[in-house]
Amino acid sequence: GVPRAAHVGRQTFAAVLGRGLANAGQLFLDPGALRRLDRVKVVVIDGAALRGDNRAVLRARGDVPGWDEDRVYEVADALLHGEEAPEPDPDELPATGARLRWVRAQGSSATPAQGLEHADLIVDGERVGSVDVGWEVDPFAIPLLQIAHRTGGRVVLRHVAGTEDLTASVAVSHPPGTPLLQLVRDLRTDRGPVLLITALHRDFASTDTLAALAIADVGVALDDPQAATPWTADIITGTDLAAAVRILSALPVAREATESAVRLAKGGSTLAGLLLVTGDPRTLSPFAVQRWLNPVNAAAAAALMQGSFAASRVLRLPDPTPQPLTAWHALDPEIVYSRLASRTRPLAVEPGVAPWRQLLDDLSYNPLLAPLRGPAGQVGRLLSATRAELADPLTPILAVGAAASAIVGSSVDALLVAGVMTANAVAGGVQRLRAEAAVAELFAEQDQYARRVVLPAVATAHRRLEAARTAERTVSVNAKSLRPGDIIDLAAPEVVPADARLLVAEDLEVDESFLTGESLPVDKQVEPVAVADSDRASMLFEGSTIVAGHARAIVVATGAGTAAQRAISAIADVESAAGVQARLRELTSKVLPLTLAGGAAVTALALLHQGTLRQAVADGVAIAVAAVPEGLPLVATLAQLAAAQRLSRRGALVRTPRAVEALGRVQTVCFDKTGTLTENRLRVVRGVPYQTGADAPFPEVTDPASAAVLRAAARGSTQPHNGGGHAHATDEAILTAANSIDGQWASDWTVLAEVPFESSRGYSAAIGTAAGEASAGGPMLMVKGAPEEVLPRCRFADSGAEHDRAEALVVRLAEQGLRVLAVAQRPWEHGTGEEDTDADAVDAAAHDLELIGYVGLADTARASARPLIEALVEAGRRVVLITGDHPVTARAIARQLGLPENAREITGAELVAFGEEDRAKVAADVQVFARVSPEQKVQIVAALQAGGQAVAMVGDGANDAAAIRMADVGIGVSGRGSSAARGAADIVLTDNDLGVLLDALVEGRGMWGGVRDAVSILVGGNVGEVLFTLIGTALGTGRAPVGTRQLLLVNLLTDMFPALAVAVTPQYREPEEAEDGVDRDAEELHRAFQLATLSGPPPSLDAPLMRQIVTRGAVTAAGATAAWAIGRWTPGTERRTSTMGLTALVTTQLAQTLLTRRHSPLVLGTALGSAGVLVAIVQTPGVSHFFGCTPMGPVAWTGVIGATAGATVVSVLAPNWLGKQVAALEPKQD
């Protein structure tokens, strides 16, 4: 019949989806647009569609004293929102009578058509500054871009004023003013069908937009009531961008629905042809399946239902959660709190409610049925996982085979085929649930908690904000329950649980290395700052760590709306074409035609022997169905899960099992520096006396002269009080080093007064007396701080030369990548009362200091970092260091880690100058990247991949998260503030031993070997079955020597358990434990095996696998044919001969499987178990008859064993013999 299912499925999907969207208020000018969703290759988003409802200040400039850019920004923003201007700081002027005067910028290329306007800020008739004004970005812009990346198409953004911050969220962006019509036309030509999302606005150019909507394959326009109606669009969504998000969500579902409908159409037509060939209505009983089954109509009905369900799934998706991109950093805290308090607090939205979840909710409300909630939940999760496994490409083929068996054979055969298919899916679903449970358990253990400030329930926003600053009561809550507008309390060393605007900052320093790559803490402030992201000092970002001080902050973004999570969502998950699943699909596409050809050949041979058409077709269908390697997808899944479980015992949790195969392909390993290769903790590595010569080597820290410098630095540090922590990371590092060298120094030093470090001051100081020293007669002032602050306060005998020598020493230390602090002292000649020793008095007296020396601090490398790098290099892997640190620091840490002295390095500023192609060439040659942004880390990984490299990215922070997601395998290092990296990673290292990464790479290689061996068992065995069936049909009576049930039995005994046991068997044994710990000899052998494994040829399923398949197929066919021939030549029935061939098919394959993994108890057990089941089935009369067999006697068993043994010996000797013959033919070298 005509394959109608393909058309019915697509049309049903479009019709149901269109009706649902129309009910939601969307207008379809071309209903056929929904039938084109499955073809879309490019998604173009016009910035005009992302425009929010409110105006926004984009840039501000101050023109007069008292009106800096921050003050101009906050006043102008308040005016745009109709709010009262914030009160000025002491150094700022009041905004009484402030207003905006709109002007047209002279000589500016920006036009109102691009959404940008200009205004002067006028106060008391005087121009005090100017601002560029655009529009806020729509709160649904981020969800729209996130969904766009999941469609699988290329995402392109044309900017308008205000959308520049979204550049990192798309693959390609174009500046404001780019002609939209030409952009869409070029993309259609180069990339394929385009879906365009845009909007018309009164102050935007409309002609170009209307023309672009007209030529787009699917044109989606948001309607602005104040602008012209976009009649050239295919779909008008109204004013809500959330509707456009739903349309994008339909793209991948539309593709799946169409592909499924096409498969149904092919299956229906195949079965219809089979009915036409074998059916004879005059001879069929009224209950025969051929009378009531119309495959084409059945396929069309199935496509109709599937298309309807797919569209309903899209319509049931929850509305996206809005993620505002307000410039909170530039606004006064009171305005921030007021705006957040006025919003409706969003409820937590669960991602789509499956029917079984709805059933659980219903059960929970019924006290009699509530006990069923747990078991029902487990069954529901298993059904969902099994359905996901059934999405495999082999499922439709097996389903068609089951139907074909019902048509030409027995319904029992059809049930057996369906049973095999279901069993494989259930087994895969169970393994999937186990992996998900392990991941959930890890993240449950790592749930973060926060201290939320309790505020008055009834009060004005102003009074609640004042209470937020001073209230003492807090409650501990799970960070996931925080919502925008909550007030959180933070102190060292807590991790920030959400993006937040500072409300209180007391001597606050924050470690943002996870976000910027800079290893040094940054100072924070409450005052608004209207500057770039990296300098937003009034903000705290999720994942950063409080190093010193105390803070209270207003939560402004949580979950997917935080800066860290937005960076991750910008990268789509794309399976590599070189991955094992992709290669198995490719192999499947090659094997399936061969199985069909084998079935056709059996049918042709049967007809040549003058068999009936129905019987000939039945034999052909039997061999075609039974030869399908139904266990092929499960092999890779179980192999990866087994490797993942082994790695979890070593401290590497595999969140995405498919990442294991990518580990086996890795050629380049990219490392973030701070917190990954280093400990992200400052340590003292140098104590250098001032008298050190220009060329003299620096003394060791334990040297007496160095120890004296450290002792002086410790005296100038702020001591911890009342059992509390250290005020600053530098103080902690210096005091720790001093205590390790001289534990008595603290008892010899009596502190009289302290001046803690402040960034505005640049140093810390202490006044005290030292017992047993020449200076014990009076107190001493000890000063420790930045050289640029301390050196000008020092006296030198020769002010010129001595000062230059002191600065040269600073440069030498800085060139080693160290943070340098100068240490100086002088006698304290004032009183020791509070007024005499306050910060101002100390600052006034801190002159004519005696320079003692310098302390060099560094974020030191982990102990396991250098051995790992050296092992990777020795194994032939390329190592790349990526950091946001200064090039000098990057160079120094590279030398510490053992990278070559001549390793080429490049900075992010230099990388900007290269185009996409040139960037790939540069990335292939550079080993050290310094001063790179998170976006550039993604570009580096993409450039390496473009050069054909399989890349692993190892990192610990949010600035690594996007690159981790982009890499072939992303590896997160667990630590403080690493939730973003863990969330993006495929594999998480749960302890500090980086050496586990080497184990992971070896497991990846071993997984490929296991899959290759298991696939050779599956496919090679099936090839042997086809060959045996062809030979038996040709040499016999025209009937296939084995039928559908028998071949399914063969596959069950040889594929289901033994082949899967081979796939999950480890490739090497663990080091054995000795009485006093790990056996060192075994450990060395283990490391040698690791290096040998990684130094081998790249993993492949090409030529080596083909050789294994051919060898196994030939040996299997030979053994089965020999046993079958023995049966024909010895007295007995035809069924006895068939049974001997069947038995030899199984035993020959089991023998070869044992040779593959002879050391594995699991493989041995499954092989012997399968052999036992075979004997029981053959020798049990009733069961034997069901499978078309007959119990065999000693002669038959002797023939089977002899044929199996002979074939096995050939399988062992043939490869060696062929290798010698090939070597003999090669020309000898002189």
GIPESUL-V277658 format. One record per residue. N is the residue number from 1. SS is DSSP state (H for helix, E for strand, L for the rest). D_LAST is the distance of its C-alpha to the last C-alpha in Angstrom with 1 decimal. Layout:
n=[N	N]
ss=[SS	SS]
d_last=[D_LAST	D_LAST]
//
This chain:
n=[1	2	3	4	5	6	7	8	9	10	11	12	13	14	15	16	17	18	19	20	21	22	23	24	25	26	27	28	29	30	31	32	33	34	35	36	37	38	39	40	41	42	43	44	45	46	47	48	49	50	51	52	53	54	55	56	57	58	59	60	61	62	63	64	65	66	67	68	69	70	71	72	73	74	75	76	77	78	79	80	81	82	83	84	85	86	87	88	89	90	91	92	93	94	95	96	97	98	99	100	101	102	103	104	105	106	107	108	109	110	111	112	113	114	115	116	117	118	119	120	121	122	123	124	125	126	127	128	129	130	131	132	133	134	135	136	137	138	139	140	141	142	143	144	145	146	147	148	149	150	151	152	153	154	155	156	157	158	159	160	161	162	163	164	165	166	167	168	169	170	171	172	173	174	175	176	177	178	179	180	181	182	183	184	185	186	187	188	189	190	191	192	193	194	195	196	197	198	199	200	201	202	203	204	205	206	207	208	209	210	211	212	213	214	215	216	217	218	219	220	221	222	223	224	225	226	227	228	229	230	231	232	233	234	235	236	237	238	239	240	241	242	243	244	245	246	247	248	249	250	251	252	253	254	255	256	257	258	259	260	261	262	263	264	265	266	267	268	269	270	271	272	273	274	275	276	277	278	279	280	281	282	283	284	285	286	287	288	289	290	291	292	293	294	295	296	297	298	299	300	301	302	303	304	305	306	307	308	309	310	311	312	313	314	315	316	317	318	319	320	321	322	323	324	325	326	327	328	329	330	331	332	333	334	335	336	337	338	339	340	341	342	343	344	345	346	347	348	349	350	351	352	353	354	355	356	357	358	359	360	361	362	363	364	365	366	367	368	369	370	371	372	373	374	375	376	377	378	379	380	381	382	383	384	385	386	387	388	389	390	391	392	393	394	395	396	397	398	399	400	401	402	403	404	405	406	407	408	409	410	411	412	413	414	415	416	417	418	419	420	421	422	423	424	425	426	427	428	429	430	431	432	433	434	435	436	437	438	439	440	441	442	443	444	445	446	447	448	449	450	451	452	453	454	455	456	457	458	459	460	461	462	463	464	465	466	467	468	469	470	471	472	473	474	475	476	477	478	479	480	481	482	483	484	485	486	487	488	489	490	491	492	493	494	495	496	497	498	499	500	501	502	503	504	505	506	507	508	509	510	511	512	513	514	515	516	517	518	519	520	521	522	523	524	525	526	527	528	529	530	531	532	533	534	535	536	537	538	539	540	541	542	543	544	545	546	547	548	549	550	551	552	553	554	555	556	557	558	559	560	561	562	563	564	565	566	567	568	569	570	571	572	573	574	575	576	577	578	579	580	581	582	583	584	585	586	587	588	589	590	591	592	593	594	595	596	597	598	599	600	601	602	603	604	605	606	607	608	609	610	611	612	613	614	615	616	617	618	619	620	621	622	623	624	625	626	627	628	629	630	631	632	633	634	635	636	637	638	639	640	641	642	643	644	645	646	647	648	649	650	651	652	653	654	655	656	657	658	659	660	661	662	663	664	665	666	667	668	669	670	671	672	673	674	675	676	677	678	679	680	681	682	683	684	685	686	687	688	689	690	691	692	693	694	695	696	697	698	699	700	701	702	703	704	705	706	707	708	709	710	711	712	713	714	715	716	717	718	719	720	721	722	723	724	725	726	727	728	729	730	731	732	733	734	735	736	737	738	739	740	741	742	743	744	745	746	747	748	749	750	751	752	753	754	755	756	757	758	759	760	761	762	763	764	765	766	767	768	769	770	771	772	773	774	775	776	777	778	779	780	781	782	783	784	785	786	787	788	789	790	791	792	793	794	795	796	797	798	799	800	801	802	803	804	805	806	807	808	809	810	811	812	813	814	815	816	817	818	819	820	821	822	823	824	825	826	827	828	829	830	831	832	833	834	835	836	837	838	839	840	841	842	843	844	845	846	847	848	849	850	851	852	853	854	855	856	857	858	859	860	861	862	863	864	865	866	867	868	869	870	871	872	873	874	875	876	877	878	879	880	881	882	883	884	885	886	887	888	889	890	891	892	893	894	895	896	897	898	899	900	901	902	903	904	905	906	907	908	909	910	911	912	913	914	915	916	917	918	919	920	921	922	923	924	925	926	927	928	929	930	931	932	933	934	935	936	937	938	939	940	941	942	943	944	945	946	947	948	949	950	951	952	953	954	955	956	957	958	959	960	961	962	963	964	965	966	967	968	969	970	971	972	973	974	975	976	977	978	979	980	981	982	983	984	985	986	987	988	989	990	991	992	993	994	995	996	997	998	999	1000	1001	1002	1003	1004	1005	1006	1007	1008	1009	1010	1011	1012	1013	1014	1015	1016	1017	1018	1019	1020	1021	1022	1023	1024	1025	1026	1027	1028	1029	1030	1031	1032	1033	1034	1035	1036	1037	1038	1039	1040	1041	1042	1043	1044	1045	1046	1047	1048	1049	1050	1051	1052	1053	1054	1055	1056	1057	1058	1059	1060	1061	1062	1063	1064	1065	1066	1067	1068	1069	1070	1071	1072	1073	1074	1075	1076	1077	1078	1079	1080	1081	1082	1083	1084	1085	1086	1087	1088	1089	1090	1091	1092	1093	1094	1095	1096	1097	1098	1099	1100	1101	1102	1103	1104	1105	1106	1107	1108	1109	1110	1111	1112	1113	1114	1115	1116	1117	1118	1119	1120	1121	1122	1123	1124	1125	1126	1127	1128	1129	1130	1131	1132	1133	1134	1135	1136	1137	1138	1139	1140	1141	1142	1143	1144	1145	1146	1147	1148	1149	1150	1151	1152	1153	1154	1155	1156	1157	1158	1159	1160	1161	1162	1163	1164	1165	1166	1167	1168	1169	1170	1171	1172	1173	1174	1175	1176	1177	1178	1179	1180	1181	1182	1183	1184	1185	1186	1187	1188	1189	1190	1191	1192	1193	1194	1195	1196	1197	1198	1199	1200	1201	1202	1203	1204	1205	1206	1207	1208	1209	1210	1211	1212	1213	1214	1215	1216	1217	1218	1219	1220	1221	1222	1223	1224	1225	1226	1227	1228	1229	1230]
ss=[L	L	L	L	H	H	H	H	H	H	H	H	H	H	H	H	H	H	H	H	H	H	H	L	L	L	E	E	L	L	H	H	H	H	H	H	H	H	H	L	L	E	E	E	E	E	H	H	H	H	E	E	E	E	E	E	E	E	E	E	E	E	L	L	L	L	L	L	H	H	H	H	H	H	H	H	H	H	H	H	L	L	L	L	L	L	L	L	L	L	L	L	L	L	L	L	L	L	E	E	E	E	E	L	L	L	L	L	L	L	L	H	H	H	L	L	E	E	E	E	E	E	E	L	L	E	E	E	E	E	E	E	E	E	E	E	E	L	L	L	H	H	H	H	H	H	H	H	H	H	L	L	L	E	E	E	E	E	L	L	L	L	L	H	H	H	H	H	H	L	L	E	E	E	L	L	L	L	L	H	H	H	H	H	H	H	H	H	H	H	L	L	L	E	E	E	E	E	E	L	L	L	L	L	L	L	H	H	H	H	H	H	H	H	H	L	L	E	E	E	E	E	L	L	L	L	L	L	L	L	L	L	L	L	E	E	L	L	L	L	H	H	H	H	H	H	H	H	H	H	H	H	H	H	H	H	H	H	H	H	H	H	H	H	H	H	H	H	H	H	H	H	H	H	H	H	H	H	L	L	H	H	H	L	L	L	L	L	H	H	H	H	L	L	H	H	H	H	H	H	H	H	H	H	H	H	H	H	H	H	H	H	H	H	H	H	L	L	L	L	L	L	L	L	L	L	L	H	H	H	L	L	H	H	H	H	H	H	H	H	H	H	L	L	L	L	L	L	L	L	L	L	L	L	H	H	H	H	H	H	H	H	H	H	L	L	L	L	L	L	L	H	H	H	H	H	H	H	H	H	H	H	H	H	H	H	H	H	H	L	L	L	H	H	H	H	H	H	H	H	H	H	H	H	H	H	H	H	L	L	H	H	H	H	H	H	H	H	H	H	H	H	H	H	H	H	H	H	H	H	H	H	H	H	H	H	H	H	H	H	H	H	H	H	H	L	L	L	E	E	E	E	E	L	L	L	L	L	L	L	H	H	H	H	H	H	H	H	H	H	L	L	L	E	E	E	E	E	H	H	H	L	L	L	L	L	E	E	E	E	E	L	L	L	E	L	L	L	E	E	E	E	E	E	E	E	E	E	E	E	E	L	H	H	H	H	L	L	L	L	L	E	E	L	L	L	L	L	L	L	L	L	H	H	H	L	L	L	E	E	L	L	L	L	E	E	E	E	E	E	E	E	E	E	E	E	E	L	H	H	H	L	H	H	H	H	H	H	H	L	L	L	L	L	L	L	L	L	L	H	H	H	H	H	H	H	H	H	H	H	H	H	H	H	H	H	H	H	H	H	H	H	H	H	H	H	H	H	L	L	L	L	H	H	H	H	H	H	H	H	H	H	H	H	H	H	L	L	L	L	L	H	H	H	H	H	H	H	H	H	H	H	H	H	H	H	H	H	L	L	L	E	E	E	L	L	L	L	H	H	H	H	H	H	H	L	L	E	E	E	E	E	H	H	H	H	H	E	E	E	E	E	E	E	E	E	E	E	E	L	L	L	L	L	L	L	L	L	L	L	L	L	L	H	H	H	H	H	H	H	H	H	H	H	H	L	L	L	L	L	L	L	L	L	L	L	L	L	H	H	H	H	H	H	H	H	H	H	H	H	H	L	L	L	L	L	L	L	E	E	E	E	E	E	E	L	L	L	L	L	L	L	E	E	E	E	E	E	E	E	L	L	L	H	H	H	H	L	L	E	E	E	E	E	E	E	H	H	H	H	H	H	H	E	L	L	L	L	L	L	H	H	H	H	H	H	H	H	H	H	H	H	H	H	L	L	L	L	E	E	E	E	E	E	E	E	E	L	L	L	L	L	L	L	L	L	L	L	H	H	H	H	H	H	H	L	L	L	E	E	E	E	E	E	E	E	E	E	E	E	E	L	H	H	H	H	H	H	H	H	H	H	H	H	L	L	L	E	E	E	E	E	L	L	L	L	H	H	H	H	H	H	H	H	H	H	L	L	L	L	L	L	L	L	E	E	E	H	H	H	H	L	L	L	L	H	H	H	H	H	H	H	H	L	L	L	L	E	E	E	L	L	L	H	H	H	H	H	H	H	H	H	H	H	H	H	L	L	L	L	E	E	E	E	E	L	L	H	H	H	H	H	H	H	H	H	L	L	E	E	E	E	E	L	L	L	L	L	H	H	H	H	H	H	L	L	E	E	E	L	L	L	L	L	L	H	H	H	H	H	H	H	H	H	H	H	H	H	H	H	H	H	H	H	H	H	H	H	H	H	H	H	H	H	H	H	H	H	H	H	H	H	H	H	H	L	L	L	L	L	L	L	L	H	H	H	H	H	H	H	H	H	H	H	H	H	H	H	H	H	H	H	H	H	L	L	L	L	L	L	L	L	E	E	L	L	E	E	L	H	H	H	H	H	H	H	H	H	H	H	H	H	H	H	L	L	L	L	L	L	L	L	H	H	H	H	H	H	H	H	H	H	H	H	H	H	H	H	H	H	H	H	H	H	H	H	H	H	H	L	L	L	L	H	H	H	H	H	H	H	H	H	H	H	H	H	H	H	H	H	H	H	H	H	H	H	L	L	L	L	H	H	H	H	H	H	H	H	H	H	H	H	H	H	H	H	H	H	H	L	H	H	H	H	H	H	L	L	L	L	L	L	L	H	H	H	H	H	H	H	H	H	H	H	H	H	H	H	H	H	H	H	H	H	H	H	H	H	H	H	H	H	H	H	H	L	L	L	L	L]
d_last=[69.1	68.6	66.4	69.1	67.8	65.5	68.5	70.9	68.7	68.3	71.9	73.2	71.2	72.5	76.1	76.4	74.7	76.9	80.0	79.2	78.4	81.5	83.6	82.1	83.5	80.6	81.4	79.2	79.6	76.8	76.4	73.3	71.4	70.9	69.2	66.6	65.7	62.8	61.1	61.3	58.0	59.5	62.4	64.1	66.7	69.2	70.4	73.9	73.7	73.0	76.2	78.5	82.3	82.9	82.3	80.0	79.6	76.0	76.3	79.1	80.1	82.8	84.8	87.4	87.6	88.0	86.2	82.5	80.1	80.4	84.2	84.2	81.8	83.9	87.2	85.9	84.3	87.6	89.5	87.2	87.8	91.5	91.3	93.1	91.0	89.8	91.7	90.3	88.7	90.6	88.6	89.0	92.0	93.9	93.3	97.0	97.6	93.9	92.9	90.1	90.6	88.3	86.9	84.4	81.7	81.7	78.5	76.6	74.3	75.3	77.9	80.0	78.0	75.1	77.3	77.7	81.1	82.3	85.4	87.2	88.5	92.2	94.2	97.8	97.2	94.3	90.7	88.8	85.4	83.6	81.4	79.1	80.2	78.3	78.4	77.3	74.4	75.5	75.1	73.2	70.6	68.1	68.5	68.0	64.7	63.6	64.3	62.7	59.4	59.6	60.1	56.4	57.1	56.5	59.4	60.7	63.7	65.9	67.7	71.3	72.9	72.6	69.6	67.0	66.6	65.1	62.0	59.7	60.9	59.4	56.0	57.5	60.8	62.6	65.3	69.1	70.1	67.0	68.4	68.3	68.5	65.4	63.5	64.2	63.5	60.0	59.1	60.2	58.0	54.9	55.2	57.6	61.1	63.0	65.6	67.8	70.1	72.6	76.3	79.0	81.1	84.1	82.5	79.1	78.2	78.7	77.7	74.0	74.1	76.0	73.6	70.6	72.3	73.0	69.3	67.8	66.9	68.9	71.3	72.9	75.6	77.7	81.4	83.2	87.0	87.6	85.2	84.9	83.8	80.1	81.0	77.5	75.9	75.1	76.2	78.7	78.4	81.5	81.3	79.3	75.6	75.2	75.6	72.6	70.6	71.6	70.5	67.0	66.9	67.4	64.2	61.6	64.2	64.9	61.2	61.1	64.3	63.1	59.7	61.6	64.1	61.3	59.8	63.3	63.8	60.6	61.6	65.1	64.2	61.7	64.4	66.9	64.7	64.2	68.0	68.5	66.2	67.5	71.1	74.2	77.3	79.5	77.8	77.3	79.7	81.5	79.4	76.0	73.6	73.1	76.8	77.0	73.5	72.8	69.2	69.5	72.7	71.5	68.4	70.6	72.9	70.1	68.8	72.3	72.7	69.2	69.9	73.2	71.9	69.2	71.7	74.1	71.3	71.0	74.8	75.0	72.7	74.7	75.5	73.0	74.1	75.0	73.0	75.0	73.1	76.2	75.6	77.2	75.8	78.1	81.3	83.9	83.7	87.2	86.2	83.0	85.0	87.7	85.4	83.5	86.8	88.1	85.3	85.4	83.1	80.4	80.1	76.8	75.5	73.4	70.6	71.9	74.0	72.6	75.2	74.4	74.9	78.3	79.1	78.3	80.7	83.4	82.9	83.3	86.8	87.9	88.8	88.6	85.2	83.7	82.0	79.9	78.4	75.5	74.4	75.0	72.8	69.9	70.3	70.4	67.2	65.5	66.7	65.5	62.0	61.9	62.9	60.0	57.6	59.1	58.1	54.7	53.5	53.4	57.1	58.6	56.3	57.4	61.0	60.8	59.3	62.2	64.7	63.0	63.1	66.8	67.4	65.6	65.4	67.3	68.6	67.2	63.7	64.4	65.6	62.5	60.2	62.4	62.4	58.6	58.5	61.2	59.7	56.4	58.4	60.6	57.6	56.0	59.4	59.9	56.6	57.3	60.7	59.2	56.8	59.8	61.9	59.4	59.2	63.0	63.4	61.3	63.2	66.5	65.8	65.0	68.1	69.6	73.3	75.4	78.9	81.1	84.4	87.5	89.8	93.4	93.8	96.6	96.4	95.7	92.2	93.2	94.6	91.6	89.3	91.3	91.2	87.4	87.3	89.6	89.6	88.6	88.1	84.6	83.1	79.6	78.2	74.8	73.1	72.7	76.5	76.9	78.3	78.8	82.0	81.5	81.8	79.2	79.5	76.4	75.6	72.7	70.2	70.8	68.5	70.2	70.7	71.3	71.6	74.9	77.1	78.3	81.9	82.0	79.4	80.3	77.7	75.1	71.4	68.8	65.1	63.7	60.1	59.4	60.7	59.7	56.9	58.9	59.1	62.5	65.8	67.9	71.7	73.9	77.3	80.0	80.9	79.5	76.5	75.8	72.2	68.7	67.3	65.4	68.6	71.1	72.6	75.5	73.2	71.5	68.6	67.7	65.0	65.9	67.1	70.3	69.3	72.8	76.3	78.2	78.4	80.3	79.0	79.9	77.3	76.4	73.4	71.9	69.2	67.3	69.5	68.1	65.8	63.0	63.3	63.6	60.2	58.6	60.4	59.0	55.6	55.3	53.2	50.5	48.0	44.4	42.9	39.8	42.0	41.9	45.3	44.4	41.2	43.3	45.8	43.1	41.9	45.5	46.0	43.1	44.2	47.9	47.6	45.5	48.3	50.9	48.9	48.7	52.5	53.1	51.0	53.0	56.2	55.1	54.2	57.5	59.4	57.6	59.0	62.4	62.9	65.4	64.4	65.5	63.5	60.4	60.5	61.3	58.2	56.1	57.6	57.0	53.3	53.0	54.9	53.4	49.9	50.4	48.5	51.6	50.1	47.3	49.2	50.4	46.9	46.0	49.4	49.5	45.9	46.9	50.2	48.7	46.3	49.2	51.3	48.6	48.3	52.1	52.1	49.8	52.0	50.6	53.0	51.5	54.2	52.2	50.1	48.0	46.7	44.6	42.2	42.0	41.0	37.9	36.9	37.8	35.4	37.9	40.8	43.7	46.2	49.7	50.5	54.2	55.0	51.6	49.3	52.4	55.5	57.8	60.0	60.7	60.0	60.7	57.6	59.1	62.4	62.5	65.5	66.9	66.3	62.5	61.1	59.2	55.9	56.6	54.7	56.7	58.0	57.2	59.9	61.0	61.6	65.4	65.6	63.8	66.0	69.1	68.1	67.5	70.9	72.6	70.8	71.9	75.5	75.4	74.1	76.5	76.9	77.0	80.6	82.3	79.1	77.7	74.2	73.1	74.3	71.0	67.3	67.1	70.0	68.4	65.1	66.9	69.3	66.6	64.6	67.7	68.8	65.4	65.5	69.3	71.3	74.6	74.6	76.6	79.3	79.7	80.1	83.3	83.2	86.3	85.3	82.2	81.2	78.4	75.7	76.5	74.2	77.1	77.6	74.0	74.5	76.1	78.4	80.3	83.2	83.5	84.0	81.6	82.8	82.0	80.8	82.5	83.3	85.1	88.4	88.0	86.0	82.9	81.6	77.9	76.1	72.6	71.3	69.2	68.6	70.1	73.3	73.5	72.4	75.3	77.7	76.4	77.8	75.6	76.7	75.0	75.3	72.7	69.9	70.3	70.3	67.2	65.4	66.5	65.2	61.9	61.5	62.1	59.4	56.8	57.6	57.5	54.1	52.9	54.2	57.3	60.8	62.9	66.5	68.7	71.0	74.2	77.6	81.1	84.4	86.5	89.9	91.7	93.3	91.5	93.6	92.3	93.6	92.2	88.7	88.2	85.3	87.3	88.6	85.1	83.7	86.4	85.8	82.0	81.8	81.1	78.6	76.5	72.8	71.1	67.6	65.3	64.0	60.7	60.2	57.3	56.4	53.8	50.6	50.7	49.3	46.8	45.7	43.1	41.3	41.2	39.8	37.1	36.1	36.0	33.8	31.4	31.4	30.4	33.9	35.5	38.8	41.6	44.9	48.0	51.4	54.8	55.0	54.9	51.5	52.1	52.7	49.7	47.4	48.8	48.3	44.8	44.0	45.8	43.7	40.4	39.4	37.4	39.6	38.4	39.1	40.7	44.3	46.9	50.6	52.5	54.4	51.3	50.0	53.1	52.2	49.1	49.4	47.9	44.6	44.2	45.1	42.1	39.8	41.5	41.5	37.7	37.4	40.5	40.7	44.3	47.2	50.6	54.2	53.4	56.1	55.8	55.4	52.5	50.8	51.0	49.6	46.6	45.8	46.3	44.1	41.2	41.8	41.9	38.4	37.2	37.4	39.0	41.4	43.4	46.4	47.9	51.5	54.9	57.5	59.2	57.3	54.1	55.6	54.9	51.2	50.9	52.3	50.0	46.8	44.8	45.9	48.7	49.2	52.5	53.2	56.6	59.0	62.2	62.9	59.7	61.5	60.3	56.6	57.1	58.8	56.0	53.1	51.3	50.6	52.9	51.9	55.1	54.5	53.1	49.7	47.2	44.5	45.7	43.9	40.5	41.9	43.0	39.5	38.1	40.9	40.1	36.5	37.9	40.5	37.9	36.2	39.6	40.6	37.4	37.9	41.7	41.2	38.8	41.6	44.3	42.6	40.4	43.5	45.6	43.0	43.2	46.9	47.0	44.7	46.8	50.0	48.7	47.7	51.0	53.0	51.4	51.6	54.9	58.4	57.6	58.3	55.6	54.9	55.5	57.9	58.2	59.6	57.0	54.1	55.7	56.0	52.3	51.4	53.9	52.5	48.8	48.8	51.8	51.1	47.7	45.7	47.7	47.2	43.4	43.9	45.9	44.0	42.4	38.6	39.0	41.7	43.9	43.9	46.4	49.6	50.3	53.8	53.7	51.9	48.4	45.9	43.7	40.7	41.0	41.4	38.2	36.4	38.1	37.0	33.4	33.6	35.1	32.3	29.7	31.7	32.2	28.6	27.5	27.2	30.5	33.0	33.3	35.2	33.0	29.9	29.9	33.7	33.4	31.0	33.5	36.4	35.1	34.1	37.4	39.4	37.9	38.4	41.9	42.9	41.5	43.5	46.7	46.5	46.0	49.1	51.1	50.3	51.4	54.6	55.3	54.7	56.9	60.6	61.6	62.7	60.7	61.1	59.6	56.5	56.3	56.7	53.8	51.5	52.8	52.3	48.7	47.9	49.0	47.6	44.1	43.9	45.3	42.8	39.9	41.6	41.9	38.1	37.6	39.8	40.5	41.3	44.0	47.6	48.7	46.3	47.2	50.8	50.8	48.8	51.1	54.1	53.1	52.6	56.1	57.7	56.1	57.6	61.0	61.1	60.2	62.5	65.5	67.6	69.1	66.0	63.8	66.1	66.0	62.2	62.4	61.2	62.8	62.6	60.1	60.5	58.2	56.6	55.7	54.4	52.3	50.8	50.0	48.5	46.4	45.1	44.3	42.5	40.4	39.5	38.6	36.3	34.5	34.3	32.5	30.1	29.3	27.3	25.0	24.7	24.0	21.3	19.5	19.9	18.5	15.4	15.0	15.3	12.6	9.5	6.5	3.8	0.0]
//
